[in-house]
Amino acid sequence: LGQLISNVISRYGKHFSNYSLLRSFPSGHYQILQSKGLTGEQQWEELIKIYRGNPLALKLIAGTIENIFNKNVAGYLKWGTISISPDYRDILDNHFQRLSSFEILLMQAIANADKPISFQEMREKLALEFSTSSLIEALESVGRRFLIEKITNNNTNEFLFVLQPVIRKYLKNIKVPNSGSDREIA
């Protein structure tokens, strides 16, 4: 994994190695898109939102937009799809290979929910298979890896869990390890 990330970073720039740092500086997002000469600046914010400001994902999708849509962000967005480049998929594949089967099941439960999901709802979905303490440990683990996002329910003051759109799409296209198939074609 380290070598793969190093290759991607060397290919796309060292400033993409600390994804959480650049996420804190929105002007960096625009610089990524501007560096590729992308047009349709009024849609840049939507693109940044879809890819949650992840600098590596933005750099890779900017290349796709440059190569396939003649640098036109609106031309890409009108298709209503989330593209995961082969390089980004390789990084996610390697990242997910390090997760336990339960962590992947947990993330798939979040991905399959039609709305942000509470701890209680997750517990109910996974009740027969795993303990509450296992669920807490798994949530902490995937949270440390920036694989889930938390939003606060203002009515109940509890966290709700959701996935970035790219991670959601990725998860809907893989099988749980040891389930008989490495990848589903979607």
C-alpha positions in Angstrom: 0.0 0.0 0.0 2.8 2.4 0.9 4.5 1.9 -2.5 1.2 2.4 -4.3 0.4 5.6 -2.5 4.0 6.8 -3.1 3.6 6.1 -6.8 0.4 8.0 -7.0 1.7 10.9 -4.9 4.9 11.1 -7.1 2.7 11.0 -10.2 0.2 13.6 -9.0 2.2 15.8 -6.6 3.5 15.5 -3.0 0.9 18.1 -1.7 -1.7 15.4 -2.0 -0.2 13.1 0.6 -2.0 14.8 3.5 -5.6 14.7 2.4 -7.0 16.0 5.7 -4.7 18.9 5.7 -5.6 20.3 2.3 -9.3 19.6 3.0 -9.0 22.4 5.6 -8.0 24.9 2.9 -10.8 25.3 0.3 -8.6 27.5 -2.0 -6.5 24.4 -2.5 -9.5 22.7 -4.1 -9.8 25.4 -6.7 -6.1 25.4 -7.4 -6.3 21.7 -8.2 -9.2 22.3 -10.7 -7.6 25.5 -12.1 -4.2 23.7 -12.6 -5.9 21.4 -15.1 -7.5 24.3 -16.9 -11.1 23.1 -16.1 -13.9 25.3 -17.3 -17.4 25.7 -15.7 -16.2 27.4 -12.5 -19.8 27.8 -11.3 -19.9 24.0 -11.0 -16.6 23.5 -9.2 -18.2 23.7 -5.8 -20.6 20.9 -6.7 -17.6 18.8 -7.9 -15.7 19.5 -4.7 -18.8 18.6 -2.6 -19.2 15.2 -4.5 -15.6 14.3 -3.8 -15.7 15.8 -0.3 -12.7 18.0 -1.0 -10.4 15.0 -1.1 -7.4 16.4 -3.0 -6.2 13.2 -4.5 -9.7 12.3 -5.7 -10.1 15.9 -7.1 -6.8 15.6 -8.9 -7.7 12.3 -10.5 -11.2 13.4 -11.5 -9.8 16.6 -12.9 -7.6 14.5 -15.2 -10.7 12.5 -16.2 -12.7 15.6 -17.0 -9.7 17.0 -18.9 -9.3 13.8 -21.0 -12.9 12.8 -21.5 -15.0 16.0 -21.3 -12.6 18.5 -22.8 -12.0 20.2 -19.4 -15.7 21.0 -19.0 -16.9 20.3 -15.4 -20.6 20.9 -16.4 -20.2 18.3 -19.2 -19.1 15.7 -16.6 -21.7 16.6 -14.0 -24.6 16.5 -16.4 -24.2 12.7 -16.5 -24.9 12.4 -12.8 -22.3 9.8 -12.1 -19.4 9.5 -9.7 -16.3 8.3 -11.5 -13.6 6.4 -9.6 -10.4 6.4 -11.6 -8.3 3.2 -11.8 -5.6 4.7 -9.7 -8.0 5.8 -7.0 -9.7 2.4 -7.1 -6.3 0.7 -6.6 -5.7 2.9 -3.5 -9.2 2.0 -2.2 -8.7 -1.7 -2.9 -5.5 -1.7 -0.9 -7.0 0.3 1.9 -10.1 -1.9 2.1 -7.9 -5.1 2.1 -6.7 -4.0 5.5 -10.2 -3.7 7.0 -11.8 -6.6 8.8 -14.8 -8.3 7.4 -16.9 -6.7 10.1 -15.6 -3.2 9.3 -16.6 -3.8 5.6 -20.0 -5.1 6.6 -20.5 -2.1 8.8 -19.6 0.3 6.0 -21.8 -1.6 3.6 -24.7 -1.2 6.1 -24.1 2.5 6.0 -23.8 2.5 2.2 -27.1 0.6 1.8 -29.0 3.0 4.1 -31.1 5.5 2.2 -30.3 8.2 4.7 -27.6 8.9 7.3 -27.8 6.1 9.9 -27.7 6.3 13.7 -25.7 4.1 16.0 -29.0 2.5 17.1 -30.0 1.7 13.6 -26.6 0.2 12.8 -26.9 -1.9 16.0 -30.3 -3.2 14.9 -29.0 -4.1 11.4 -26.0 -6.0 12.8 -27.6 -7.2 16.1 -27.5 -10.9 15.3 -23.9 -11.1 14.2 -21.8 -8.8 16.4 -21.6 -7.2 19.9 -22.1 -3.6 20.7 -18.5 -3.3 21.7 -17.4 -4.7 18.3 -19.6 -2.1 16.6 -18.0 0.7 18.6 -14.5 -0.5 17.9 -15.3 -0.8 14.2 -16.8 2.7 14.0 -13.7 4.1 15.7 -11.4 2.2 13.3 -13.1 3.3 10.1 -13.5 6.8 11.5 -9.7 7.1 12.1 -9.2 6.1 8.5 -11.6 9.0 7.3 -13.9 6.4 5.7 -17.1 7.6 7.3 -18.5 11.0 8.1 -20.5 12.1 11.1 -23.3 14.6 11.1 -25.3 15.7 14.1 -29.0 15.2 14.3 -30.2 18.5 15.7 -33.4 17.0 17.1 -31.7 14.2 19.1 -28.2 15.6 19.4 -26.8 12.2 18.3 -24.4 11.5 15.5 -25.6 10.0 12.2 -23.1 8.2 10.0 -22.8 8.6 6.3 -20.2 7.8 3.6 -18.6 10.0 1.0 -20.4 9.5 -2.3 -17.2 8.0 -3.8 -16.8 5.5 -0.9 -20.5 4.6 -1.1 -20.2 3.9 -4.9 -17.0 1.9 -4.3 -18.6 -0.2 -1.5 -21.7 -1.0 -3.6 -19.4 -2.6 -6.2 -17.4 -4.9 -4.0 -18.1 -8.2 -2.2 -17.3 -8.8 1.4 -13.9 -10.7 1.7 -14.3 -14.5 1.8 -17.8 -14.2 0.3 -16.7 -16.1 -2.9 -16.1 -13.1 -5.2 -13.6 -10.3 -5.1 -15.6 -7.8 -7.1 -19.1 -7.4 -8.5 -19.3 -5.6 -11.8 -21.9 -2.8 -11.6 
